[in-house]
Amino acid sequence: MLERLTIQNVALIDRAELEFSAGLNVLTGETGAGKSIILDCIDFVLGAKADKSMIRFGASECSVRAEFSAYGEEVGAVLAEMDVEREEVLILSRKLTADGRSAVRVNGCTITLAMLKRLTALLVDVHGQSEHFFLLKESNQLRLLDSIAGEEVASAKQAVRNRLEARKEILASLKLLGGDEGERSRRLDILRYQIDELTRAELKEGEEEELTALRTRFRNAEKILQALSGARDFLCGDGGGIDGVNGAKRALGAVCGYSAEYSALGDRLENAAAELDDIASEAERCLDELNFDEREEARVEERLEEIRTIEKKYGGSVRAAIEFLSRAVEESEMLSDSGERYAKLTRELAEEEDGLYKDCLALTEARKRAATQFTARVTEELKTLNISAAKFEVYFGDYTRDDVKNAISEGLGEVKFLFSANAGEPLKDLGSIISGGEMSRFMLAVKSQLSAIGEIGTYIFDEIDAGIGGKTARVVAEKFCKISRGVQIIAVTHLAQIASLADRQFYIEKREEGGRTRTEIGQLAEEGRLREIARLIDGSDSPIALQHAAALMKDAAIYKNSL
């Protein structure tokens, strides 16, 4: 459960610290005082999208810290995956700076926003008025039903997904076969032409580079000839480089015996003379081997043009063209035997679609079994919430074997919630007939069922009591109280009936001091609760209102003791 929430520089809040209890925690205050800001702060630290506008004017950053205790094994497993050490208290903190940077930590370890959302989805369930609209979408109704159905439906959905994947692979193989016999024949003709063209080209990796180097030599033949001849003449001519080095060697030879230094110079000249002789011989060999045949030059140009034409058609490089040839040969061999293979794949597809149809039927049946129990429980809850004639069913649309081609990972057939609040009225789509007050009670009935099957330890409700009053308000308040015996509830409310049943109550108000407005949050003691509940009853703390509030709190205490 959520034990402590610390808020710094959010909206009109300088700093606030709320310590929640187990059971029912309520937030009350005048309209516009900032009650929903508290829930926004909780959303923020749980990973909701936020922007710089939430930072208090004049501050450089805002932060929210939440401390949880008594969390389940599933949360512990996620922490282990994130390499975050499990501790007795789980501390989440999130900071947002004025330049838009965000920092998220769990038990002091930095994590990503996606990791935070995955973790907090197991800790807190937030229900606001906008969730009414969420449940009006049929896709969301299906998600809710599947979450309640549990492992049986999850296993059936996996079977459907496996079938769809197998069907997808068969269809891909059929597509490669090219459709009917005429299409396959035309494809084979194209492949044979491409294979023949590439085979005749006899492509080899590295050949293009060798030919390009040859062409460069052909185009610079005269310059190469002049360079080699000049180098040879400078080395071997009378008075050339070799003669000069030999002369220096002879001159130094007369004194080499006088000093090791002179001897070393002589050795170096000996080596230089040998190296120059070798260079001269190599230059002579290159000259002898020069062969600038115009026919060879033309062959090189033609071959390069052929290679580059092939490259343009088959992938942009020799390697890509060779790989294209390999794939073309493979496809050609497959298509050559395509008639028998096509028939075999067609049979496999029919068998897979038969299996997919059966798996979709099994999924629907699993959902129907779950829906029967779920709708019965929710209907009973609605009756306790003062909708005595409530009827709630899940509609499942029909489908046949022919519809298998439209199957998705969620199966086949339409699924939607049907509801009727009044005796004699037919069941209709949830969104077309349910009122705001009825929707609040419907959601509360659903949440009461979810609280019994999940590990989530905290439920948050933002004015779920909107649109109800009188006797119904008392019934809803008692339902809140009952649910809160098993899970922690934090609720924003305007109803005195709910506030009177709170285990802990906070009052939110706005104050103006020194030209600045700020929101203050305080935990109410018994006297404060009495006056606040009186205010919720008639907007004042008149003697009559206080008397009424006292009676309401007394009845609440009796009810809580009876649970």
C-alpha positions as CSV (number, residue, x, y, z in Angstrom):
1,M,0.0,0.0,0.0
2,L,1.0,3.7,-0.3
3,E,2.3,4.8,3.1
4,R,3.7,8.3,2.4
5,L,3.5,10.9,-0.4
6,T,6.0,13.8,-0.4
7,I,5.3,16.7,-2.9
8,Q,7.7,19.5,-3.7
9,N,6.9,22.6,-5.9
10,V,3.9,21.1,-7.8
11,A,1.3,23.6,-9.1
12,L,0.2,25.7,-6.0
13,I,1.9,23.3,-3.5
14,D,5.3,24.4,-2.0
15,R,5.7,21.3,0.0
16,A,3.3,18.7,1.4
17,E,3.7,15.3,3.0
18,L,0.7,13.0,3.4
19,E,0.8,9.8,5.5
20,F,-1.9,7.4,4.3
21,S,-3.3,4.6,6.4
22,A,-4.7,1.2,5.5
23,G,-8.4,1.2,4.7
24,L,-10.2,4.2,3.3
25,N,-8.4,7.5,2.9
26,V,-10.5,10.5,1.7
27,L,-9.5,13.9,0.3
28,T,-12.1,16.7,0.7
29,G,-12.2,20.4,0.3
30,E,-13.8,23.2,-1.6
31,T,-14.1,23.0,-5.4
32,G,-10.9,24.3,-7.0
33,A,-8.9,23.9,-3.8
34,G,-6.5,21.4,-5.4
35,K,-7.8,17.9,-4.5
36,S,-7.1,16.6,-7.9
37,I,-3.6,17.9,-7.8
38,I,-2.8,15.3,-5.2
39,L,-4.0,12.6,-7.5
40,D,-2.0,14.2,-10.4
41,C,1.1,14.0,-8.2
42,I,0.4,10.3,-7.6
43,D,-0.1,9.8,-11.4
44,F,3.2,11.7,-12.0
45,V,5.2,9.5,-9.6
46,L,3.6,6.4,-11.1
47,G,4.8,7.3,-14.6
48,A,2.1,9.4,-16.2
49,K,2.9,11.9,-18.9
50,A,3.9,15.3,-17.5
51,D,4.9,18.7,-18.7
52,K,6.7,21.8,-17.3
53,S,3.4,23.5,-16.5
54,M,3.1,21.4,-13.3
55,I,6.2,23.1,-11.8
56,R,5.3,25.8,-9.3
57,F,5.8,29.3,-10.6
58,G,9.3,30.6,-9.7
59,A,10.7,27.1,-9.0
60,S,13.4,25.4,-11.1
61,E,12.0,21.9,-10.6
62,C,9.3,19.8,-9.0
63,S,9.5,16.3,-7.4
64,V,7.2,13.7,-5.9
65,R,8.3,10.8,-3.7
66,A,6.1,7.8,-2.9
67,E,6.7,5.1,-0.3
68,F,5.0,1.7,-0.5
69,S,5.0,-1.2,1.9
70,A,3.6,-4.7,1.9
71,Y,3.9,-5.2,-1.9
72,G,3.5,-8.6,-3.5
73,E,5.8,-11.2,-5.0
74,E,5.0,-10.1,-8.5
75,V,6.4,-6.6,-7.7
76,G,9.5,-8.3,-6.2
77,A,10.1,-10.3,-9.3
78,V,10.0,-7.2,-11.5
79,L,12.4,-5.5,-9.1
80,A,14.8,-8.4,-9.5
81,E,14.5,-8.2,-13.3
82,M,15.5,-4.5,-13.1
83,D,18.4,-5.4,-10.8
84,V,16.9,-3.3,-8.0
85,E,17.4,-4.6,-4.5
86,R,14.2,-5.5,-2.7
87,E,13.7,-3.6,0.6
88,E,11.0,-3.5,3.2
89,V,9.9,-0.1,1.9
90,L,9.7,0.5,-1.9
91,I,10.6,4.2,-2.6
92,L,9.7,5.7,-5.9
93,S,10.9,9.3,-6.8
94,R,10.5,11.4,-9.9
95,K,11.8,14.8,-10.6
96,L,11.0,17.2,-13.5
97,T,13.2,20.3,-14.2
98,A,12.2,23.5,-16.0
99,D,14.2,22.5,-19.0
100,G,12.1,19.4,-19.4
101,R,14.5,16.8,-18.1
102,S,13.1,14.0,-15.9
103,A,14.8,11.7,-13.4
104,V,13.2,8.5,-12.1
105,R,14.5,6.4,-9.3
106,V,13.4,3.2,-7.5
107,N,15.1,2.5,-4.1
108,G,17.9,5.0,-5.3
109,C,18.5,3.2,-8.6
110,T,17.9,5.1,-11.8
111,I,15.4,3.5,-14.2
112,T,13.5,4.4,-17.3
113,L,9.9,5.7,-17.5
114,A,8.8,2.5,-19.3
115,M,10.3,0.4,-16.4
116,L,8.5,2.6,-13.9
117,K,5.1,2.2,-15.6
118,R,5.6,-1.6,-15.7
119,L,6.3,-1.6,-12.0
120,T,3.6,0.8,-10.8
121,A,0.9,-1.0,-12.8
122,L,1.3,-3.8,-10.2
123,L,1.1,-1.3,-7.2
124,V,-1.8,1.1,-7.9
125,D,-5.0,1.1,-9.8
126,V,-6.2,4.6,-10.6
127,H,-9.8,5.2,-11.5
128,G,-11.0,8.7,-12.6
129,Q,-14.1,10.0,-14.3
130,S,-12.3,9.6,-17.6
131,E,-12.3,5.8,-17.1
132,H,-16.0,5.8,-17.7
133,F,-15.2,6.6,-21.3
134,F,-12.5,3.9,-21.3
135,L,-15.0,1.2,-20.5
136,L,-17.4,2.4,-23.2
137,K,-15.0,1.1,-25.9
138,E,-15.7,-2.5,-26.8
139,S,-12.0,-3.3,-27.2
140,N,-11.5,-2.2,-23.6
141,Q,-14.5,-4.2,-22.4
142,L,-12.8,-7.3,-24.0
143,R,-9.5,-6.5,-22.2
144,L,-11.3,-6.2,-18.9
145,L,-13.1,-9.5,-19.4
146,D,-9.9,-11.3,-20.3
147,S,-8.1,-9.9,-17.3
148,I,-10.8,-11.3,-15.1
149,A,-10.9,-14.6,-16.9
150,G,-7.3,-15.4,-16.0
151,E,-5.2,-18.3,-17.1
152,E,-7.8,-20.3,-19.1
153,V,-8.4,-17.4,-21.5
154,A,-4.7,-16.5,-21.6
155,S,-3.9,-20.0,-22.6
156,A,-6.6,-20.1,-25.3
157,K,-5.4,-16.7,-26.7
158,Q,-1.9,-18.1,-27.0
159,A,-3.2,-21.1,-28.9
160,V,-4.9,-18.7,-31.3
161,R,-1.7,-16.6,-31.7
162,N,0.3,-19.8,-32.5
163,R,-2.2,-20.8,-35.2
164,L,-2.1,-17.3,-36.7
165,E,1.7,-17.4,-36.8
166,A,1.7,-20.8,-38.6
167,R,-1.0,-19.6,-41.0
168,K,1.1,-16.5,-41.8
169,E,4.1,-18.7,-42.6
170,I,2.1,-20.9,-45.0
171,L,0.6,-17.9,-46.7
172,A,4.1,-16.4,-47.2
173,S,5.3,-19.7,-48.7
174,L,2.2,-19.7,-51.1
175,K,3.0,-16.2,-52.1
176,L,6.5,-17.2,-53.0
177,L,5.0,-19.8,-55.4
178,G,3.5,-17.0,-57.4
179,G,-0.2,-17.7,-57.4
180,D,-1.8,-19.7,-60.2
181,E,0.0,-21.8,-62.8
182,G,0.1,-19.0,-65.4
183,E,1.7,-16.6,-62.9
184,R,4.2,-19.2,-61.8
185,S,5.1,-19.9,-65.5
186,R,5.7,-16.2,-66.2
187,R,7.8,-15.9,-63.1
188,L,9.9,-18.9,-64.1
189,D,10.6,-17.4,-67.5
190,I,11.9,-14.2,-65.8
191,L,14.0,-16.2,-63.4
192,R,15.5,-18.3,-66.2
193,Y,16.5,-15.2,-68.1
194,Q,18.1,-13.6,-65.0
195,I,19.9,-16.9,-64.1
196,D,21.2,-17.2,-67.7
197,E,22.4,-13.6,-67.8
198,L,24.2,-13.8,-64.5
199,T,25.7,-17.2,-65.2
200,R,27.1,-16.0,-68.5
201,A,28.6,-13.0,-66.8
202,E,30.8,-15.3,-64.6
203,L,31.1,-12.7,-61.9
204,K,34.0,-12.9,-59.4
205,E,34.5,-10.8,-56.3
206,G,37.6,-8.6,-56.7
207,E,37.6,-8.7,-60.5
208,E,36.1,-5.2,-60.9
209,E,38.9,-3.8,-58.8
210,E,41.6,-5.6,-60.8
211,L,40.1,-4.4,-64.1
212,T,39.8,-0.8,-62.8
213,A,43.5,-0.9,-61.9
214,L,44.4,-2.2,-65.4
215,R,42.3,0.5,-67.1
216,T,44.1,3.1,-65.0
217,R,47.5,1.8,-66.3
218,F,46.2,1.8,-69.9
219,R,45.0,5.3,-69.7
220,N,48.4,6.5,-68.2
221,A,50.7,4.3,-70.4
222,E,52.9,7.1,-71.7
223,K,53.4,8.6,-68.2
224,I,54.3,5.2,-66.8
225,L,56.8,4.6,-69.6
226,Q,58.5,7.9,-69.1
227,A,58.6,7.4,-65.3
228,L,60.2,4.0,-65.4
229,S,62.7,4.9,-68.2
230,G,63.7,8.1,-66.3
231,A,64.2,6.3,-63.1
232,R,66.4,3.6,-64.8
233,D,68.5,6.2,-66.6
234,F,69.0,8.3,-63.4
235,L,70.2,5.2,-61.6
236,C,72.2,3.4,-64.4
237,G,73.5,6.1,-66.7
238,D,77.1,7.4,-66.7
239,G,77.6,9.4,-63.6
240,G,74.1,8.2,-62.3
241,G,73.1,7.3,-58.9
242,I,74.7,3.9,-58.8
243,D,78.1,5.3,-60.1
244,G,77.9,8.0,-57.4
245,V,77.3,5.6,-54.6
246,N,80.0,3.2,-55.8
247,G,82.4,6.2,-56.0
248,A,81.6,7.3,-52.5
249,K,82.1,3.7,-51.3
250,R,85.5,3.5,-52.8
251,A,86.6,6.8,-51.4
252,L,85.5,5.8,-47.9
253,G,87.0,2.4,-48.2
254,A,90.6,3.9,-47.8
255,V,89.9,5.0,-44.2
256,C,87.4,2.4,-42.9
257,G,90.2,0.7,-40.9
258,Y,90.9,3.9,-38.9
259,S,87.5,4.1,-37.1
260,A,84.5,2.0,-36.4
261,E,82.4,5.0,-37.3
262,Y,84.0,5.2,-40.8
263,S,83.5,1.5,-41.1
264,A,79.8,1.8,-40.3
265,L,79.4,4.5,-43.0
266,G,81.1,2.1,-45.5
267,D,78.7,-0.7,-44.6
268,R,75.7,1.6,-45.2
269,L,77.0,2.7,-48.6
270,E,77.5,-1.0,-49.4
271,N,73.8,-1.7,-48.6
272,A,72.7,1.5,-50.5
273,A,74.6,0.3,-53.6
274,A,73.0,-3.1,-53.4
275,E,69.5,-1.6,-52.9
276,L,70.0,0.8,-55.9
277,D,71.1,-2.1,-58.1
278,D,67.9,-4.0,-57.1
279,I,65.7,-1.0,-57.8
280,A,67.3,-0.5,-61.2
281,S,66.8,-4.2,-62.1
282,E,63.1,-4.0,-61.0
283,A,62.5,-0.9,-63.1
284,E,64.1,-2.6,-66.1
285,R,61.8,-5.6,-65.6
286,C,58.7,-3.4,-65.4
287,L,59.8,-1.8,-68.7
288,D,60.3,-5.2,-70.3
289,E,56.8,-6.4,-69.2
290,L,54.9,-3.3,-70.3
291,N,52.4,-4.4,-72.9
292,F,49.9,-1.6,-73.9
293,D,47.9,-3.8,-76.3
294,E,44.9,-1.8,-77.7
295,R,42.8,-4.9,-78.0
296,E,43.5,-5.8,-74.3
297,E,42.5,-2.2,-73.4
298,A,39.2,-2.6,-75.3
299,R,38.5,-5.9,-73.6
300,V,39.0,-4.4,-70.2
301,E,36.6,-1.5,-71.0
302,E,34.0,-3.9,-72.4
303,R,34.2,-6.2,-69.3
304,L,33.9,-3.3,-66.9
305,E,30.9,-2.0,-68.8
306,E,29.3,-5.5,-68.6
307,I,30.0,-5.8,-64.9
308,R,28.5,-2.4,-64.1
309,T,25.4,-3.1,-66.2
310,I,24.9,-6.2,-64.2
311,E,25.4,-4.3,-61.0
312,K,22.8,-1.7,-61.9
313,K,20.2,-4.5,-62.5
314,Y,21.0,-6.8,-59.6
315,G,21.7,-4.8,-56.5
316,G,24.5,-2.3,-57.1
317,S,27.6,-4.5,-56.5
318,V,29.2,-7.8,-57.6
319,R,28.5,-9.4,-54.2
320,A,24.8,-8.4,-54.4
321,A,24.5,-9.8,-58.0
322,I,26.1,-13.1,-56.9
323,E,23.6,-13.3,-54.0
324,F,20.7,-12.5,-56.3
325,L,21.8,-15.4,-58.6
326,S,21.8,-17.8,-55.6
327,R,18.3,-16.7,-54.6
328,A,17.0,-16.9,-58.2
329,V,18.3,-20.4,-58.6
330,E,16.7,-21.4,-55.3
331,E,13.3,-19.9,-56.3
332,S,13.5,-21.4,-59.7
333,E,14.0,-24.9,-58.3
334,M,11.1,-24.3,-56.0
335,L,8.8,-23.1,-58.7
336,S,9.8,-25.9,-61.1
337,D,8.3,-28.3,-58.5
338,S,5.6,-25.8,-57.6
339,G,2.5,-27.7,-58.7
340,E,2.9,-30.4,-56.1
341,R,4.2,-28.0,-53.4
342,Y,1.3,-25.6,-54.1
343,A,-1.2,-28.4,-53.5
344,K,0.6,-29.5,-50.3
345,L,0.7,-26.0,-48.9
346,T,-3.0,-25.5,-49.8
347,R,-3.9,-28.6,-47.8
348,E,-1.7,-27.4,-44.9
349,L,-3.4,-24.0,-45.0
350,A,-6.9,-25.6,-44.8
351,E,-5.8,-27.8,-41.9
352,E,-4.3,-24.9,-40.0
353,E,-7.5,-22.8,-40.6
354,D,-9.6,-25.6,-39.3
355,G,-7.5,-25.7,-36.2
356,L,-7.6,-21.9,-35.9
357,Y,-11.4,-22.0,-36.1
358,K,-11.5,-24.6,-33.3
359,D,-9.1,-22.6,-31.2
360,C,-11.3,-19.4,-31.7
361,L,-14.3,-21.4,-30.6
362,A,-12.4,-22.6,-27.5
363,L,-11.4,-19.1,-26.7
364,T,-15.0,-17.8,-27.0
365,E,-16.2,-20.6,-24.8
366,A,-13.6,-19.8,-22.2
367,R,-14.7,-16.2,-22.3
368,K,-18.3,-17.1,-22.0
369,R,-17.6,-19.2,-18.9
370,A,-15.8,-16.3,-17.3
371,A,-18.5,-13.9,-18.4
372,T,-21.2,-15.9,-16.8
373,Q,-19.6,-15.8,-13.4
374,F,-18.4,-12.2,-13.8
375,T,-21.8,-10.7,-14.9
376,A,-23.5,-12.6,-12.1
377,R,-21.2,-11.2,-9.5
378,V,-21.3,-7.6,-10.9
379,T,-25.2,-7.8,-11.1
380,E,-25.3,-8.8,-7.4
381,E,-22.9,-5.9,-6.6
382,L,-25.1,-3.5,-8.5
383,K,-28.2,-4.6,-6.5
384,T,-26.3,-3.8,-3.3
385,L,-25.5,-0.4,-4.9
386,N,-29.2,0.5,-5.2
387,I,-29.8,-0.6,-8.8
388,S,-32.1,-3.4,-7.8
389,A,-33.4,-4.2,-11.3
390,A,-29.9,-4.2,-12.9
391,K,-29.2,-6.6,-15.6
392,F,-25.7,-7.0,-17.0
393,E,-24.6,-9.5,-19.7
394,V,-21.8,-9.9,-22.2
395,Y,-22.8,-10.3,-25.8
396,F,-20.8,-12.6,-28.0
397,G,-21.3,-12.3,-31.8
398,D,-21.6,-15.3,-34.0
399,Y,-19.1,-16.4,-36.6
400,T,-18.5,-19.3,-38.9
401,R,-15.6,-21.2,-40.5
402,D,-15.6,-18.8,-43.4
403,D,-14.7,-15.9,-41.0
404,V,-11.3,-17.5,-40.1
405,K,-9.6,-15.3,-42.7
406,N,-10.5,-12.3,-40.5
407,A,-9.2,-13.8,-37.3
408,I,-6.8,-11.7,-35.1
409,S,-4.8,-12.4,-32.0
410,E,-8.0,-11.6,-29.9
411,G,-9.9,-14.3,-31.8
412,L,-13.1,-14.0,-33.7
413,G,-16.5,-12.5,-33.0
414,E,-17.8,-9.3,-31.5
415,V,-17.7,-8.9,-27.7
416,K,-19.6,-6.1,-25.9
417,F,-21.2,-5.3,-22.5
418,L,-25.0,-5.0,-22.4
419,F,-26.7,-3.3,-19.5
420,S,-30.2,-2.4,-18.3
421,A,-30.8,-0.4,-15.1
422,N,-34.6,-0.5,-15.0
423,A,-37.2,-3.3,-14.9
424,G,-38.9,-3.9,-18.2
425,E,-36.2,-2.2,-20.2
426,P,-34.2,-4.3,-22.8
427,L,-30.5,-4.8,-22.5
428,K,-28.5,-2.3,-24.7
429,D,-24.9,-1.3,-25.3
430,L,-23.4,0.0,-22.2
431,G,-22.6,3.5,-23.6
432,S,-26.1,4.1,-25.1
433,I,-28.2,3.9,-21.9
434,I,-26.1,4.2,-18.7
435,S,-26.2,7.5,-16.8
436,G,-23.3,9.1,-15.0
437,G,-24.4,8.0,-11.6
438,E,-25.1,4.5,-12.8
439,M,-21.7,4.4,-14.5
440,S,-20.0,5.3,-11.3
441,R,-21.8,2.5,-9.5
442,F,-21.1,0.1,-12.3
443,M,-17.4,0.8,-12.2
444,L,-17.4,0.4,-8.4
445,A,-19.1,-3.0,-8.8
446,V,-16.4,-4.0,-11.3
447,K,-13.6,-2.7,-9.1
448,S,-14.9,-4.7,-6.2
449,Q,-14.5,-7.9,-8.3
450,L,-11.1,-7.0,-9.4
451,S,-9.9,-6.3,-5.9
452,A,-10.5,-9.9,-5.0
453,I,-8.4,-11.4,-7.7
454,G,-5.3,-9.1,-8.0
455,E,-2.1,-8.3,-6.1
456,I,-2.7,-4.5,-6.4
457,G,-2.7,-3.0,-2.9
458,T,-4.0,0.5,-3.6
459,Y,-7.1,1.8,-5.4
460,I,-7.4,5.4,-6.2
461,F,-10.8,7.0,-7.1
462,D,-11.2,10.5,-8.4
463,E,-14.8,11.7,-7.7
464,I,-16.3,8.3,-8.7
465,D,-19.3,9.5,-6.6
466,A,-20.2,12.2,-9.1
467,G,-23.9,12.2,-10.0
468,I,-25.1,10.3,-7.0
469,G,-26.7,11.3,-3.7
470,G,-29.3,10.4,-1.0
471,K,-29.7,6.7,-0.2
472,T,-27.5,5.7,-3.1
473,A,-24.7,7.8,-1.7
474,R,-24.9,5.8,1.6
475,V,-24.8,2.5,-0.3
476,V,-21.8,3.6,-2.4
477,A,-20.0,4.8,0.8
478,E,-20.6,1.4,2.5
479,K,-19.3,-0.4,-0.7
480,F,-16.1,1.8,-0.5
481,C,-15.7,0.8,3.1
482,K,-16.1,-2.9,2.4
483,I,-13.6,-2.9,-0.4
484,S,-11.1,-0.9,1.8
485,R,-11.1,-3.8,4.3
486,G,-9.1,-5.8,1.7
487,V,-7.2,-3.1,-0.2
488,Q,-6.2,0.5,0.5
489,I,-8.4,3.2,-1.0
490,I,-7.5,6.8,-1.6
491,A,-10.5,8.8,-2.9
492,V,-11.4,12.4,-3.7
493,T,-15.1,12.9,-2.7
494,H,-17.7,15.5,-2.2
495,L,-20.0,13.1,-0.3
496,A,-20.4,13.4,3.5
497,Q,-21.5,9.7,3.6
498,I,-18.1,8.6,2.2
499,A,-16.1,11.0,4.3
500,S,-17.8,9.8,7.4
501,L,-16.6,6.2,6.8
502,A,-12.9,7.3,6.3
503,D,-10.2,5.8,8.3
504,R,-8.1,8.9,7.6
505,Q,-9.3,12.2,6.1
506,F,-7.3,15.1,4.6
507,Y,-8.5,18.6,4.0
508,I,-7.2,20.6,1.0
509,E,-7.6,24.3,0.9
510,K,-6.2,27.3,-0.9
511,R,-4.7,30.3,0.9
512,E,-3.3,33.6,-0.2
513,E,-0.3,35.1,1.7
514,G,2.1,37.9,0.5
515,G,0.5,38.1,-2.9
516,R,1.1,34.3,-3.5
517,T,-1.6,31.6,-3.6
518,R,-0.7,28.1,-2.3
519,T,-2.5,24.9,-1.6
520,E,-2.2,23.4,1.9
521,I,-3.1,19.9,2.9
522,G,-3.8,18.8,6.5
523,Q,-4.9,15.6,8.2
524,L,-8.0,16.2,10.1
525,A,-8.5,15.2,13.7
526,E,-11.9,14.2,15.1
527,E,-13.1,17.8,15.6
528,G,-11.9,18.8,12.1
529,R,-13.6,15.9,10.5
530,L,-16.9,16.8,12.2
531,R,-16.8,20.3,10.8
532,E,-15.7,19.2,7.4
533,I,-18.5,16.6,7.1
534,A,-20.9,19.3,8.3
535,R,-19.7,21.5,5.4
536,L,-20.1,18.7,2.9
537,I,-23.7,18.3,4.2
538,D,-24.9,21.9,3.7
539,G,-21.9,24.1,3.1
540,S,-21.6,25.4,6.7
541,D,-20.8,24.3,10.2
542,S,-24.2,25.4,11.7
543,P,-25.4,23.6,14.8
544,I,-27.9,21.6,12.8
545,A,-25.2,20.6,10.2
546,L,-22.9,19.7,13.1
547,Q,-25.6,17.6,14.7
548,H,-26.3,15.9,11.4
549,A,-22.5,15.3,10.9
550,A,-22.1,13.8,14.4
551,A,-25.0,11.4,13.8
552,L,-23.5,10.4,10.4
553,M,-20.1,9.7,12.0
554,K,-21.7,7.7,14.8
555,D,-23.6,5.6,12.3
556,A,-20.4,5.1,10.3
557,A,-18.5,3.9,13.4
558,I,-21.2,1.4,14.1
559,Y,-21.1,0.1,10.4
560,K,-17.3,-0.2,10.4
561,N,-17.4,-2.2,13.7
562,S,-19.9,-4.5,12.1
563,L,-17.6,-5.5,9.3
